[in-house]
Amino acid sequence: MSLYTFKIQEVSAPDGYFIDPAVHTFQFNIKTDRVEQISYRYTVANEANSVEISKKDLVSMDEVPGALLEIRHVSVKTDADGNEIKEEGEIFESWRSTTVPHVIKNIPADIMC
């Protein structure tokens, strides 16, 4: 056998970054790739996640300053009767809306789910 196939996939990423779910395949042929060391370069673009949140007037679509907004993790559980029970966690971020959207970057995975 002279042709070897390998696959590489990112399976986890640091908090606040997206995972590249793609499977990247590469091959080496030991008969034709006659070098002392064979290498393959795979670069993952570490793109930080981000979200832009704004409070807008429904009619004019202008930003509405003054609203107090919060982001917190909410877990949903089902009781024995099949009813959903929502439990709110700690506040991750809070702010008062202004005339420009609020941008949050590098949100931890447990907040994003």
C-alpha positions in Angstrom: 0.0 0.0 0.0 1.6 3.3 -1.1 -1.3 5.7 -0.7 -2.3 6.8 2.8 -5.4 8.9 3.5 -5.8 10.9 6.7 -8.7 13.0 8.0 -8.5 15.9 10.5 -11.4 17.6 12.2 -11.6 20.2 14.9 -13.6 18.7 17.8 -13.5 21.5 20.4 -12.6 25.2 20.5 -11.9 27.6 23.3 -14.8 29.4 24.9 -16.1 32.2 22.7 -14.9 30.6 19.5 -16.7 28.7 16.8 -15.8 25.1 15.9 -14.9 24.3 12.3 -17.0 21.2 11.8 -15.6 20.3 8.4 -13.6 17.1 7.9 -10.5 17.8 6.0 -9.0 14.9 4.0 -5.4 14.7 2.8 -3.3 12.0 1.2 0.3 11.0 0.9 1.8 8.6 -1.6 5.0 7.1 -0.2 6.1 6.1 -3.7 5.8 9.5 -5.3 6.2 11.8 -2.3 9.8 10.9 -1.9 11.0 13.3 0.9 12.4 12.7 4.3 9.5 14.2 6.1 6.0 14.6 4.7 3.9 17.4 6.2 0.4 18.8 5.8 -0.6 22.3 6.9 -4.1 22.7 8.2 -5.0 26.2 9.5 -8.2 26.8 11.5 -9.5 30.3 11.4 -10.3 31.1 15.1 -13.3 33.2 14.5 -14.8 34.6 17.7 -18.5 34.4 18.0 -20.4 37.6 18.4 -24.0 38.8 18.6 -25.4 42.3 17.9 -28.5 43.2 19.8 -30.6 46.3 19.4 -33.9 47.7 20.6 -35.8 49.3 17.7 -39.1 51.1 17.3 -41.5 48.8 15.3 -42.7 51.6 13.0 -39.7 53.9 12.4 -37.0 51.1 13.0 -34.9 53.7 14.9 -32.9 52.5 17.9 -34.7 53.0 21.2 -32.4 54.1 24.0 -33.1 53.4 27.7 -34.3 49.8 27.8 -32.5 47.6 30.3 -31.5 44.3 28.6 -29.9 41.1 30.1 -28.4 37.9 28.7 -28.5 34.9 31.0 -28.3 31.2 30.5 -31.7 29.5 30.7 -31.9 25.7 31.1 -35.1 23.9 30.1 -36.0 20.7 31.9 -39.1 18.5 31.6 -41.0 17.2 34.7 -42.6 13.8 35.1 -45.8 15.2 33.5 -44.0 16.4 30.4 -44.2 20.1 31.4 -41.2 22.3 30.5 -39.6 24.0 33.5 -37.3 26.9 32.7 -34.5 27.8 35.2 -32.7 31.1 34.7 -29.0 31.3 35.6 -26.7 34.1 36.5 -26.6 37.3 34.4 -23.9 37.0 31.8 -24.2 40.6 30.6 -26.6 43.5 31.1 -26.7 47.0 29.5 -29.0 49.9 28.8 -29.9 50.3 25.1 -28.5 53.4 23.3 -28.7 54.8 19.8 -26.4 52.1 18.5 -26.6 48.2 18.7 -24.8 46.5 21.5 -22.2 44.0 20.4 -21.0 41.1 22.6 -18.0 38.9 21.5 -16.5 35.7 22.8 -19.6 34.4 24.4 -18.9 31.1 26.4 -20.5 28.0 25.0 -22.7 27.4 28.0 -24.4 30.8 27.4 -24.8 30.2 23.6 -26.7 26.9 23.9 
